């Protein structure tokens, strides 16, 4: 039996073949699909294009497999609403978690249903990433499409259905979609009734280790060998990543510097909080609680291109940023280029560069961008600590963490030590889920045997006062300008 992982991320699809010792033997990657921005704030993608690119990645992966059976463990960006018609084709482009069009519908849900009631059922407040506000928006603005919907899929469900013919969804994806009763682990009759939905239109709920057999047609078309090919039901990518950092017990902290920024702790006793996300972990009875920023990696890439003559030149950008002192000579940046998710849930929020003087340089702005992203993570940790979670040390991963300066800044700003392992990734966590599904691993805690930290980053205590003062300014900037963000959105 061989185990591989397939991660369908926001910007790239990656497949990795991983051996039982946790060593990545082969990785194939390509862009996910072109993101569509037909109007400001809209974030859509063609689900069929995503599937075509995922198939192309699997085709390359198949060349590195033998004829033994294989389980492919799927993780996926989520929630991504895919509307399927009676012809079992998507009716329109899929709507991403980061789409900002549903501010009015979110307010409507929280008013009609009640924020506290919604949180009691789902563990999360109604918010823009969920299915519900998108469905309300579609009924108002695309009624013909809404009326023609035969099935509601998330992107992971769509990929699984195309590969296997099974209509299935993992609990973590269903939870983030917002229609799940998290304490009962079933679709919420109350929320479905409010939305006038029938559960028969939704995929079957399945645990994270459930897998489906790939259809003979797809197996042959993609080019797999004689062995049986199965694919897991597909969890949220942000759930696979903390597993790859060893977040399998109560406490601890996982930071991901990816397309978005993710900060999670693990608990058996979650405290639902309207400022944070509540998610299922892969481990039964253990929850992930924390936050997700809207655009950490997206914002960093945007600023790098802006300041590096249109080039995504990470190496020279980091060298420039290193010339600026901690605190970026007073430059404080709000990285809200796509609004912000937790802990403010403000889709009107805008990016702000504050504190510029004639003496400031390109280096100050680049370092300030890194520090601003770190402040956005600290903002979430502030809410988590207020709920009683102890956050004393953790692990860091993601594309941004490849930069020694970036991970150093995150440790200094957050004020806690981090372990870093370059091999920790979403596909590594996904692969471990695959090994658990195959029965080749017996305990979730054994994933720690795969993780040998290459570096331990300890925060510079002498910078605590500087960063505490600047973080206070960061918080004040948002509070002072949140009404202006709404006003400028109308221009």
C-alpha positions as CSV (number, residue, x, y, z in Angstrom):
1,X,0.0,0.0,0.0
2,X,1.3,3.4,-0.9
3,X,0.1,6.7,0.5
4,X,0.0,10.1,-1.2
5,X,-1.5,13.4,-0.4
6,X,-3.3,15.8,-2.7
7,X,-3.8,19.4,-1.6
8,X,-6.0,21.8,-3.6
9,X,-4.9,25.1,-2.2
10,X,-6.0,28.6,-3.1
11,X,-3.1,29.3,-5.5
12,X,-1.5,25.9,-6.1
13,X,-2.3,22.2,-6.2
14,X,0.3,19.9,-4.8
15,X,0.6,16.1,-4.6
16,X,3.2,14.4,-2.5
17,X,4.2,10.7,-2.2
18,X,5.2,10.1,1.5
19,X,6.8,7.0,2.9
20,X,5.9,5.4,6.3
21,X,8.7,7.4,8.0
22,X,7.3,10.7,6.9
23,X,9.8,11.4,4.2
24,X,8.4,13.1,1.1
25,X,9.6,11.0,-1.9
26,X,8.1,13.0,-4.7
27,X,6.1,16.3,-5.1
28,X,4.3,17.6,-8.1
29,X,2.8,21.1,-8.2
30,X,0.9,23.4,-10.5
31,X,-1.4,26.4,-10.3
32,X,-4.9,25.7,-9.0
33,X,-6.8,27.9,-11.5
34,X,-7.2,31.5,-12.3
35,X,-9.1,33.4,-9.6
36,X,-11.9,35.5,-11.0
37,X,-12.6,39.0,-9.7
38,X,-15.5,40.1,-11.9
39,X,-16.3,42.9,-9.4
40,X,-14.4,44.3,-6.5
41,X,-14.5,41.9,-3.6
42,X,-15.6,38.9,-5.7
43,X,-13.4,35.8,-5.5
44,X,-14.5,32.9,-7.8
45,X,-12.9,30.0,-9.5
46,X,-14.0,27.5,-12.2
47,X,-14.4,24.2,-10.4
48,X,-14.0,22.3,-13.7
49,X,-10.7,24.0,-14.3
50,X,-9.6,23.1,-10.8
51,X,-10.5,19.5,-11.4
52,X,-8.6,19.5,-14.7
53,X,-5.5,20.8,-13.0
54,X,-5.9,18.3,-10.1
55,X,-6.2,15.5,-12.6
56,X,-3.0,16.7,-14.4
57,X,-1.2,16.6,-11.0
58,X,-2.5,13.1,-10.3
59,X,-1.4,12.0,-13.8
60,X,2.2,13.1,-13.0
61,X,2.0,11.4,-9.6
62,X,0.8,8.1,-11.1
63,X,4.1,7.9,-13.0
64,X,5.9,7.6,-9.6
65,X,3.7,4.9,-8.2
66,X,4.0,1.1,-8.5
67,X,1.1,-1.2,-9.2
68,X,0.3,-1.6,-5.5
69,X,-2.9,-0.2,-4.0
70,X,-2.8,3.5,-3.2
71,X,-4.7,5.9,-0.9
72,X,-4.7,9.5,-1.9
73,X,-5.5,11.8,1.1
74,X,-7.3,14.9,-0.1
75,X,-7.2,18.3,1.6
76,X,-8.7,21.4,0.0
77,X,-9.3,25.1,0.5
78,X,-12.7,25.6,2.1
79,X,-15.4,26.6,2.2
80,X,-15.8,27.0,-1.6
81,X,-19.4,26.8,-2.7
82,X,-20.0,24.7,-5.9
83,X,-23.6,24.7,-7.3
84,X,-24.5,21.6,-9.3
85,X,-27.4,21.4,-11.7
86,X,-29.5,18.4,-12.8
87,X,-27.0,17.7,-15.6
88,X,-24.4,17.4,-12.8
89,X,-22.3,20.2,-14.1
90,X,-21.5,23.4,-12.2
91,X,-24.1,26.1,-12.8
92,X,-21.7,29.0,-12.2
93,X,-18.2,29.7,-11.0
94,X,-17.5,28.5,-7.4
95,X,-17.5,31.1,-4.7
96,X,-14.4,31.2,-2.4
97,X,-14.2,31.6,1.3
98,X,-12.6,35.0,0.9
99,X,-15.4,36.4,-1.3
100,X,-16.7,39.7,0.2
101,X,-20.0,40.3,-1.5
102,X,-22.3,39.0,1.3
103,X,-22.0,41.8,4.0
104,X,-25.8,42.5,3.9
105,X,-26.7,38.8,4.0
106,X,-24.4,38.1,7.0
107,X,-26.1,41.0,8.9
108,X,-29.4,39.6,7.8
109,X,-28.6,36.1,9.2
110,X,-27.3,37.4,12.5
111,X,-30.4,39.6,12.8
112,X,-33.0,37.0,11.9
113,X,-31.4,34.0,13.4
114,X,-29.4,35.6,16.1
115,X,-25.7,35.5,16.5
116,X,-25.8,33.6,19.8
117,X,-28.3,31.0,18.4
118,X,-26.2,30.5,15.3
119,X,-23.1,30.1,17.5
120,X,-24.8,27.6,19.8
121,X,-25.6,25.4,16.8
122,X,-22.5,25.7,14.6
123,X,-19.9,27.0,17.1
124,X,-19.2,30.0,14.8
125,X,-21.0,33.2,14.1
126,X,-22.5,33.7,10.6
127,X,-19.7,35.0,8.4
128,X,-18.7,35.7,4.9
129,X,-16.9,32.4,4.3
130,X,-19.9,30.2,5.0
131,X,-22.4,28.9,2.5
132,X,-25.6,30.5,4.1
133,X,-24.9,34.1,3.2
134,X,-23.9,33.1,-0.3
135,X,-27.1,31.2,-0.8
136,X,-29.1,34.2,0.3
137,X,-27.2,36.5,-2.0
138,X,-27.8,34.1,-5.0
139,X,-31.5,34.0,-4.4
140,X,-31.6,37.8,-4.5
141,X,-29.1,38.4,-7.4
142,X,-29.1,35.2,-9.4
143,X,-32.6,33.7,-8.8
144,X,-32.6,31.5,-11.9
145,X,-29.3,29.9,-10.8
146,X,-30.5,29.4,-7.2
147,X,-33.7,27.7,-8.5
148,X,-31.8,25.4,-10.7
149,X,-29.5,23.9,-8.0
150,X,-29.7,20.2,-7.7
151,X,-26.8,19.6,-5.3
152,X,-24.7,21.8,-3.1
153,X,-21.0,20.7,-3.0
154,X,-17.9,22.2,-1.5
155,X,-14.8,22.0,-3.7
156,X,-13.5,18.9,-1.9
157,X,-16.9,17.2,-2.4
158,X,-16.8,18.1,-6.1
159,X,-13.3,16.7,-6.5
160,X,-14.3,13.5,-4.7
161,X,-17.5,13.2,-6.7
162,X,-15.7,13.6,-10.0
163,X,-13.1,11.0,-9.1
164,X,-15.3,8.4,-7.4
165,X,-19.0,9.2,-8.1
166,X,-19.7,9.4,-4.3
167,X,-21.3,12.5,-2.8
168,X,-19.5,12.9,0.5
169,X,-18.2,15.7,2.7
170,X,-15.8,15.6,5.7
171,X,-17.0,17.1,9.0
172,X,-14.3,19.8,9.0
173,X,-15.5,21.1,5.6
174,X,-19.2,20.9,6.6
175,X,-18.4,22.7,9.9
176,X,-16.7,25.6,8.1
177,X,-19.5,25.7,5.5
178,X,-21.8,26.7,8.5
179,X,-24.7,24.3,8.1
180,X,-23.5,21.8,10.6
181,X,-24.7,21.3,14.2
182,X,-21.2,20.8,15.6
183,X,-22.2,19.2,18.9
184,X,-24.3,16.5,17.2
185,X,-22.2,16.2,14.0
186,X,-25.2,16.4,11.7
187,X,-26.7,18.9,9.4
188,X,-28.7,21.4,11.4
189,X,-32.4,21.2,10.8
190,X,-32.8,24.7,12.1
191,X,-30.3,26.3,9.7
192,X,-31.6,24.2,6.8
193,X,-35.1,25.3,7.6
194,X,-34.2,28.9,7.7
195,X,-32.5,28.6,4.3
196,X,-35.3,26.4,2.9
197,X,-32.9,23.6,2.0
198,X,-33.4,19.8,2.0
199,X,-30.6,17.7,3.4
200,X,-31.0,15.4,0.4
201,X,-29.3,18.2,-1.7
202,X,-26.2,18.0,0.5
203,X,-23.4,15.5,0.5
204,X,-23.3,12.6,3.0
205,X,-21.3,13.5,6.2
206,X,-18.3,11.3,6.6
207,X,-15.3,11.2,9.1
208,X,-11.9,12.4,8.0
209,X,-10.5,8.9,7.4
210,X,-13.4,7.7,5.2
211,X,-12.2,7.0,1.6
212,X,-13.9,6.2,-1.6
213,X,-12.7,4.0,-4.5
214,X,-11.8,5.8,-7.7
215,X,-14.0,5.0,-10.6
216,X,-12.6,2.7,-13.4
217,X,-13.1,5.5,-16.0
218,X,-11.1,8.1,-14.0
219,X,-8.4,5.7,-13.0
220,X,-7.8,4.7,-16.6
221,X,-8.1,8.3,-17.9
222,X,-5.6,9.6,-15.4
223,X,-3.2,6.7,-15.9
224,X,-3.0,4.8,-12.7
225,X,-1.7,1.2,-12.7
226,X,-3.5,-2.1,-11.8
227,X,-3.8,-1.5,-8.1
228,X,-6.8,-0.1,-6.3
229,X,-6.9,3.7,-6.1
230,X,-8.9,5.3,-3.3
231,X,-9.3,8.9,-2.2
232,X,-10.2,10.2,1.3
233,X,-13.3,12.4,1.6
234,X,-11.2,15.5,1.9
235,X,-10.6,17.8,4.9
236,X,-10.0,21.5,5.1
237,X,-6.4,22.3,4.2
238,X,-6.1,24.4,7.3
239,X,-6.9,21.2,9.4
240,X,-4.2,19.1,7.7
241,X,-1.5,21.7,8.3
242,X,-1.7,21.8,12.2
243,X,-1.4,18.0,12.2
244,X,1.8,18.4,10.3
245,X,3.1,20.6,13.1
246,X,2.2,18.1,15.8
247,X,-1.0,19.8,17.1
248,X,-2.5,16.5,18.4
249,X,-2.9,17.3,22.1
250,X,-4.6,19.8,24.4
251,X,-2.7,23.1,24.2
252,X,0.1,24.0,21.9
253,X,0.0,26.4,19.0
254,X,0.2,26.1,15.2
255,X,1.0,29.0,13.0
256,X,0.7,28.9,9.2
257,X,2.0,31.7,7.1
258,X,0.3,30.7,3.8
259,X,-2.0,32.5,1.4
260,X,-3.9,33.4,4.5
261,X,-2.6,33.3,8.1
262,X,-3.8,30.6,10.4
263,X,-3.4,30.3,14.1
264,X,-4.8,27.3,16.0
265,X,-4.7,25.8,19.5
266,X,-6.2,22.4,20.4
267,X,-8.7,21.8,23.1
268,X,-11.2,19.2,24.3
269,X,-13.4,22.0,25.8
270,X,-13.9,24.7,23.2
271,X,-15.3,28.1,24.2
272,X,-17.3,29.3,21.2
273,X,-16.4,33.0,20.6
274,X,-17.9,35.3,18.0
275,X,-14.3,36.6,17.3
276,X,-12.8,33.2,16.4
277,X,-13.3,30.0,14.4
278,X,-14.2,26.7,15.9
279,X,-13.2,23.6,13.8
280,X,-12.9,19.9,14.2
281,X,-9.4,18.5,14.4
282,X,-8.7,15.1,12.8
283,X,-8.8,13.6,16.3
284,X,-12.2,12.6,17.7
285,X,-13.2,14.9,20.6
286,X,-10.3,17.4,20.0
287,X,-11.2,20.7,18.5
288,X,-9.0,23.4,16.8
289,X,-9.8,26.9,18.0
290,X,-8.3,30.0,16.5
291,X,-8.3,32.4,13.7
292,X,-7.8,32.9,10.0
293,X,-6.6,36.2,8.5
294,X,-7.9,37.2,5.1
295,X,-4.7,37.7,3.2
296,X,-1.3,37.3,4.8
297,X,0.5,35.7,1.9
298,X,-1.6,37.5,-0.7
299,X,-0.8,40.9,1.0
300,X,2.9,40.1,1.3
301,X,3.1,39.1,-2.4
302,X,1.2,42.3,-3.4
303,X,3.6,44.5,-1.4
304,X,6.7,42.7,-2.7
305,X,5.6,43.2,-6.3
306,X,4.7,46.8,-5.6
307,X,8.2,47.5,-4.1
308,X,10.3,45.2,-6.2
309,X,9.5,46.6,-9.7
310,X,6.7,44.1,-10.3
311,X,8.8,41.1,-9.5
312,X,8.0,38.5,-6.8
313,X,11.6,38.6,-5.6
314,X,11.4,37.1,-2.2
315,X,15.1,36.8,-1.7
316,X,16.0,40.4,-2.3
317,X,12.9,41.7,-0.6
318,X,14.0,39.8,2.6
319,X,17.5,41.2,2.2
320,X,16.1,44.7,2.0
321,X,13.7,44.2,4.9
322,X,16.6,43.0,7.1
323,X,18.2,46.5,6.7
324,X,15.3,48.0,8.7
325,X,15.4,47.8,12.5
326,X,12.7,46.0,14.6
327,X,9.7,48.3,14.6
328,X,10.3,49.4,11.0
329,X,11.2,53.0,12.1
330,X,7.6,53.6,13.2
331,X,5.8,52.2,10.1
332,X,2.7,50.3,11.1
333,X,0.7,48.4,8.5
334,X,-2.8,46.9,8.6
335,X,-2.7,44.0,6.0
336,X,-6.4,44.1,5.3
337,X,-6.2,44.1,1.5
338,X,-9.2,41.7,1.3
339,X,-11.0,42.9,4.4
340,X,-10.3,40.9,7.5
341,X,-11.7,37.7,8.9
342,X,-11.0,36.9,12.5
343,X,-11.1,38.5,15.0
344,X,-12.9,41.6,13.6
345,X,-15.0,39.9,10.8
346,X,-14.9,43.2,8.8
347,X,-15.2,42.8,5.0
348,X,-15.0,46.6,4.6
349,X,-11.6,46.8,6.3
350,X,-8.8,48.2,4.1
351,X,-5.0,47.9,4.1
352,X,-3.3,50.9,5.7
353,X,0.4,52.1,5.8
354,X,0.7,54.4,8.7
355,X,3.6,56.4,10.1
356,X,5.6,57.3,6.9
357,X,8.2,60.0,7.1
358,X,10.6,61.4,4.5
359,X,13.3,59.4,6.1
360,X,11.5,56.0,5.7
361,X,12.8,53.6,3.1
362,X,11.7,50.7,1.0
363,X,13.2,48.5,3.7
364,X,11.0,49.9,6.4
365,X,7.8,49.2,4.4
366,X,8.9,45.6,3.6
367,X,9.7,44.9,7.2
368,X,6.6,46.7,8.3
369,X,4.6,44.4,6.0
370,X,6.0,41.3,7.8
371,X,5.4,42.9,11.2
372,X,1.8,43.9,10.2
373,X,1.0,40.3,9.3
374,X,2.5,39.2,12.6
375,X,0.3,41.7,14.4
376,X,-2.8,40.3,12.7
377,X,-1.8,36.8,14.2
378,X,-1.2,38.4,17.6
379,X,-4.7,40.0,17.4
380,X,-6.2,36.5,17.2
381,X,-4.0,35.3,20.0
382,X,-5.2,38.1,22.2
383,X,-8.8,36.9,21.8
384,X,-7.7,33.3,22.4
385,X,-6.0,34.2,25.6
386,X,-9.0,36.2,26.7
387,X,-10.9,32.9,26.4
388,X,-8.4,31.2,28.7
389,X,-6.3,29.3,26.2
390,X,-2.6,29.0,27.3
391,X,-0.4,29.9,24.3
392,X,3.2,29.5,25.4
393,X,5.0,27.8,22.5
394,X,4.3,26.4,19.1
395,X,5.3,25.4,15.6
396,X,5.4,27.5,12.4
397,X,5.0,26.5,8.8
398,X,3.8,27.7,5.4
399,X,5.5,29.5,2.5
400,X,6.2,32.7,4.5
401,X,8.0,30.7,7.2
402,X,10.6,29.7,4.6
403,X,12.1,33.1,5.2
404,X,14.3,33.1,8.3
405,X,13.6,36.8,8.8
406,X,9.8,36.4,8.6
407,X,9.7,33.5,11.1
408,X,12.1,35.5,13.4
409,X,9.7,38.5,13.3
410,X,6.7,36.4,14.0
411,X,8.4,34.9,17.1
412,X,9.5,38.3,18.3
413,X,6.1,40.0,17.8
414,X,4.1,37.1,19.3
415,X,6.6,36.7,22.1
416,X,6.7,32.9,22.1
417,X,9.2,30.3,20.9
418,X,8.6,28.3,17.8
419,X,9.8,25.1,16.3
420,X,10.4,25.1,12.6
421,X,10.7,22.1,10.2
422,X,10.9,22.8,6.5
423,X,9.2,19.5,5.6
424,X,6.1,20.3,7.7
425,X,3.4,21.0,5.1
426,X,-0.3,20.5,4.3
427,X,0.6,17.4,2.2
428,X,2.6,15.9,5.1
429,X,-0.4,16.3,7.4
430,X,-2.7,14.9,4.7
431,X,-0.4,11.9,4.2
432,X,-0.6,11.1,7.9
433,X,-4.4,11.1,7.6
434,X,-4.0,8.7,4.7
435,X,-1.8,6.4,6.8
436,X,-4.5,6.4,9.6
437,X,-7.2,5.7,7.0
438,X,-5.2,2.7,5.7
439,X,-4.6,1.4,9.2
440,X,-0.9,1.7,8.8
441,X,-0.7,4.1,11.7
442,X,-2.7,3.5,14.8
443,X,-2.4,6.6,16.9
444,X,-2.6,10.3,15.9
445,X,0.2,11.1,18.4
446,X,2.6,9.0,16.3
447,X,2.8,11.9,13.8
448,X,5.3,13.5,16.2
449,X,7.8,10.8,15.1
450,X,7.7,12.4,11.6
451,X,8.6,15.9,13.0
452,X,12.1,16.6,14.0
453,X,12.5,20.4,14.4
454,X,15.3,21.8,12.4
455,X,15.3,25.1,14.2
456,X,14.0,26.5,17.4
457,X,13.3,30.3,17.3
458,X,13.3,32.0,20.7
459,X,11.9,35.6,20.9
460,X,14.2,38.5,21.7
461,X,12.9,39.6,25.1
462,X,14.5,43.1,24.6
463,X,12.0,43.8,21.8
464,X,8.9,43.2,23.9
465,X,8.3,46.8,24.9
466,X,8.7,48.0,21.3
467,X,6.3,45.5,19.9
468,X,3.8,46.0,22.7
469,X,3.6,49.7,21.9
470,X,3.4,49.2,18.1
471,X,0.7,46.5,18.6
472,X,-1.3,49.0,20.6
473,X,-1.0,51.4,17.7
474,X,-2.0,48.6,15.3
475,X,-5.2,47.9,17.3
476,X,-6.0,51.6,17.6
477,X,-5.6,52.2,13.8
478,X,-8.4,49.7,13.1
479,X,-10.7,51.0,15.8
480,X,-10.3,54.6,14.7
481,X,-10.8,53.9,11.0
482,X,-13.4,51.1,10.8
483,X,-16.2,53.6,10.1
484,X,-14.0,55.3,7.4
485,X,-13.6,51.9,5.8
486,X,-17.3,51.6,5.4
487,X,-17.5,55.1,4.0
488,X,-14.7,54.6,1.4
489,X,-16.4,51.4,0.3
490,X,-19.2,53.5,-1.1
491,X,-17.0,55.7,-3.3
